[in-house]
Amino acid sequence: MIVDAMGIGRQSLYDTFGDKWQLYLTVVRRYAVSESSAHRAALGQGERAVDGIRAMLHRVVREAYTPCLGVSSIAEFGCSRPELTAVNAAAERELRAVMIESIRKAQSEGDIAEGLDPDQLVTFLIASISGIRLAARGGAQPNDLANLGEMALRIVR
């Protein structure tokens, strides 16, 4: 499909990427950068940090029916492929950093309880985001996905 869409020969594709696995890794890397950027943009919305957290969750719910290559790659391969694990781990580190910053800011603004550990909240939110995306893939109704997003937000507050 890629060769046909680009109008190139198969050998040109392999000369550029090496093999299918290297092409897949390149695509996952690019997807991770795009998703991280979209999450950062959502986190920057609103007057208060909690508004950005809400915007990020709403974005995930809104786009949940679009397959997520990050979640899919983890579901398919887990930690069995070190190169892929490294790509996903790097994306998660970047996302965690901006999410922790938002949570700390929301704590200082009084919207998230000071006693809650930002790192644990981020772990919970990332698991919730993955769960929303998997639920959508499994056929969950839009209202159910919205409720999952709202519950995640209520729990962190």
N, C-alpha and C positions, 0 to 999 in steps of 0.2 A: 504494500500500500504506500509506503514511504517513497519507494523508488518510483512508482507510477505518479504520485502526487508531485514529486520534484522534477520528474522528467529526466532522471539520471539513470545510469546503469548501476546494477548491484555492486559491481567492483568499486565504483566511485564511493558508494556508501561505506563499504568495508575499508577502503583506503583511508577514509576520514576517521572512522570510529573503531576499526579493528575487527569487531565482531558484534553479534547481537547483544551480548551482555554489556559490552562497553557502551553501546548505543543506549541501552536501558538505563545504565548508571548516569549517563549524560542527561537523559530526559528527566530522571528523578531529581538530579541536582538542580536542573533548571526549574522544575516544578516547585521544589522546596524554596528556592529564592523567590519565586512569584508568590507563593502562599505566605511566606514570612513577611514579604512586603505588604500584602493585603491585610494581614493581621496587625502589623505596625500601623498602617493607615487607619484601621478601625479603632485601635487603641488610642489614637490621637484625636478622636472625635469627641465633641461635647466640651462643656465647661469644666467638668470634674472628671477625675480619673475613672470613677465608677461608670460614667457615661460611655467612656471608651471600652471598658470591659463589656458593658451591655451591647454596644455596637458590634464588638467582635463576635459575641455569642449569636446575636441576631443575624450577622453575616453568615455564620456557619449554618444556622438553621435555614436561612434563605437559599443557600447554595448546596444544601445537604444531598440533593438528588443528583448533583454532578459528582461523578466518582472522584474520590481523592486518591491520587497516586501515592501519597505518603502513607496513608492508612492501609491502602491495598498492598503496598510493598511490604509493610510490616506483617500484615495478616498472611501474606503468601510465603514470605521467607523468614520471618522472625529474625533471629540473630545468626542464622546459618551461613550467611554470606558476609564476611568481614568488610568488604568494600561498601556494600549497601548499608550495613550497620553504621559505618563511619559517616556516610552521607546523611542518614537519618539522625544520627546523634548530633552532628554539627548543626543541622536545622533546628533540632530541639533545643540545643544550648542557646542559640540565638533567640528563639522564641521565648524561652524561659527568662532570659535576661530582661527583655522588654516587658514581659508580663509581671515579673517581680517588681520592676520599677513602677508599673502602674498600680500594683497592689499596695506597695509601700506609700505611694502618693495618696491612694484612696484611704489608707489607714490614717495618714496625717490629716486628711480632710474630714475624718470622722465617719466615712461611709462604710468602712470595713473595720471590724473590731481589732484593736491594737494587739490583743493577745493571740491572734491567729498567726501561725507561721506562714509567711509569704511563699516559701518554697513548697510547703505541703499544699497550700491553696493552688499553686500553679500545677502541681502534679494532678490534683483533683480536676482542675479545669481542662487540662490537656486530655485526661481520660474521658471527661464529659464530651469534649469536642469529638474525640474518636468514636465514642459511643453514639453520638447523634448521627455521625456519618454512616456508621455501620447499621444503625436502626433504619435510616433512609434506604440504604442499599437492600435491607431485608424487607422493605415494603411498608414501613411505618407511615401513618397518616401525617400530613402537615401539622395538624393541631397537636399531635403527640410530640412531634419534634420541637414545636414551639414551647410546649410545656416542659420538655427536658431542658431546654435552654433557660427558661425562667427559673426552674428548680435549681439549676447550677448557680445562677446569679443569687437566688435567695440564700443558698447555703453559704456562699462566701461572704455574705453581708452579715 
